[in-house]
Every structure is written in C-alpha cells, then in structure tokens.
Amino acid sequence: MKNIFRNIGPGTLVAAAFIGPGTVTVCTLAGAEFGYSLLWAMLVSILATIILQEMSSRVGIITQKGLPQVIRENISRPFFRVTALLLIISAIVIGNSAYEGGNISGAVLGMEAIFGRDTQNTYPLIIGVLAAAILLIGNYKTLERILVFLVLVMSVSFMITAVLTGPKLGELVNGLFIPVVNDSNLLMVAALVGTTVVPYNLFLHASLVKERWNAEGDLKASRIDTVVSIALGGIVSMCIIISSANIDTEKVTSVIELAQGLEPLFGNAAGFVLGMGLFSAGITSAVTAPLAAAYVAGSCFGWSGGLKDNRFRAVWLLVLCIGVLVQTLNIQPVELIKFAQVANGILLPVIAIFLFWIVNKKNVLAKYSNTVIQNILTFIIVLFAIFLGIKSVVKVFELF
C-alpha cells in the first residue's frame, strides 16, 4: 500500500482533469434523468480510460517524447504528416475550447451557489483571469494541491451521500451490468463517455509521465498509478450518479437543483458545498485543458521553450479566451457542459485511432508494443467510440 501511494502521480492529475465540473454536472444529470440505468456507461468508460491511458503513458515512458511528436516522426510522407498534425491540433483546440467553456461554466455555477446570481456576467472573466494568472506564472502547484484537496473533499462527500441516499442494490446491479441504449438516452451516454475518456488527457498523460519516469522498469509503477487513480475517479463518478438518482425533478437547470443530491448529508449547506466543489474543480480543469492544448502544439511543432515559450503561452491563452467568450454568450451553463462532453465523445475516435496505430509499431515500443488482447480491447473501444460519435452527430442534427 505504501508503494502504491508513493507511485501515485500523473494518473492523479488525469483523474482530476476528468472529475471536473463537467463530470459533476453530467453525472448528476444522468442520475436525475435516468436513475441507475446508465451506470453501465460509466463502468465501460472507466475501463476504456484505463486501457487508453495506459497505452499513452507507455508511449511517453518508452520514447520520452510527447505523443504528437511520436506521430509526427512516424509518418514518412509530408502530405500525410501535415494532414495528421493539423487534424490533431484542430481536434484538441476545438475539443479543449468546448471543454474549457464547460469548465468555466461549472466554476460559474459554483460561484453563483456561493455568492449569488451573476447579473453583470463578470464571473467568467474573474475565472478566466485567475486561470490565466496561474498559467502565466508557471508555478501553480501549491494552488493546485489546494484545489485537488477541495475536489477530494467533494468526492468523499458524494461517496458518503451515495450510501446515505439508500440506493436499491438490485436496481444498482442491473444498471451497472445491463446496458440500455435508446434514442432518449443516447446523447447522455455519449456525454458520460466524453466526460470520462477525455481525448486531451491522452496527450497530457504521455507528456506528464516522462517528467516523472524515464526507464522501462518504471512501467509497472505507471500502470499502478493509472489503474488506481482512474478507478477511484470512476467510483466517485458512479457515486454522483447514485446520489442524484433520488433528486425529485424532471429537469436540472441550476446549481440549487444539483445540490439536492447532497441534501441528505449537508442539508441547507448543500448548495455551498457543491459550489465549493464545482468552483475548485472548474479552476483546476480550466488550467489543465489549455495546458494540454499547448503541450500538443509544442510537440507538433517541436517547440523547446517549455512553459515560458511565448508560442506555448499563445496557445493556452487562445483556448482560455475562447472558453470565456463562449461562456459569456448567455448559453444555459448546464447545456454548455453537456455539449462539451458530447464534443469530446465525438473527437475521441480520431485520437484513439492514432494512439492505436502508434502502440503497434515495433520501431517505437519494441517489445512493449500492444499484445493481442490489448489490441482486441482497443479495437472494441474504437468501434464503440465511432458508433457513439456517429449516432451523436445524427441525434444532434435531428434536434435542429
């Protein structure tokens, strides 16, 4: 157990990235609208996340390079290389911009729960400035630890709440192991996948592990870190779904309604506690998403200046500004967060296919390339992601 905690590192940051306001909101919506019936989608998402993130971390440790750089070096024809890099950059910038809007929206919901309604629409600007300040100084570890601690407190609260709400074990088991997909819940399934299997985390993980580990012998520690961190994150997400399954409302549109999932534990303080959790999760994620986009751009173009490179800063500033701008368009915050998760779910197949290709190249990973079983599981994940992406696009167009 001591070794497990000693090896916890990059995986925790990945888990913290996907347990943001989007996860809190989407899981609450899933429980409120569909009860326990979508727990299976979260279980599948967590297993898929562990498999994909393990492959990403393996690439980072063995090659000691970022994932886009590895992809760039292994495409020989200039046309296809440029096309692939443009596709990756576009996917991450667009996906992270949408995700950033959701992160900031979640933090806005948190601030509204703590300080009241924002009539002047200043909360997004405050959050944007705070996130920019953290990224600009390049030294946010202390604040990040505080924010992760707040999210951890929030996570424990949901775990306790899930028990206190008295879940029906029979229905819970059915929801966990009997998949149900139909037109009414398809977008929610895609949102749950999108909030958990986050495309930019695949790039972020490969960059983070090479800062922590640099030898083949470190693969075991990295796997432990990945499995433990993401599994715990999945349990938290499931607890949020279970807790919110007892919310007595047909449509959740405000932080007050979201807070009802916490009332069995916190009573009237539920709104404040949820607000603190959403705000801290929002700030943490609002920093992580632009940072990942900048890492991707830097790896694609071979920038060597690191966090202080002006080009690096320009990328994260662009993503952050887009997130703030989108949030100020008076779009319903909950709807914006749901859209961000669906967008990520659509982008996932593109990124997963690139990763699948790289981990099967012997000249990249040698004996650490994917096994037959790993390839079968990855192939199933990619097919599932493609199916959800296509169905989601069709479903979204049907709404207009």
Secondary structure, 3 states (H helix, E strand, C coil): CHHHHHHCCHHHHHHHHHCCHHHHHHHHHHHHHHCCCCHHHHHHHHHHHHHHHHHHHHHHHHHCCCHHHHHHHCCCCHHHHHHHHHHHHHHHHHHHHHHHHHHHHHHHHHHHHHHCCCCCCCHHHHHHHHHHHHHHHCCCHHHHHHHHHHHHHHHHHHHHHHHHCCCCHHHHHHHHHCCCCCCCCHHHHHHHHHHHCCHHHHHHHHHHHHHHCCCHHHHHHHHHHHHHHHHHHHHHHHHHHHHHCCCCCCCCCCHHHHHHHHHHHHHHHHHHHHHHHHHHHHHHHHHHHHHHHHHHHHHHHCCCCHHHCHHHHHHHHHHHHHHHHHHCCCCCHHHHHHHHHHHHHHHHHHHHHHHHHHCCCHHHHHHHCCCHHHHHHHHHHHHHHHHHHHHHHHHHHHCC
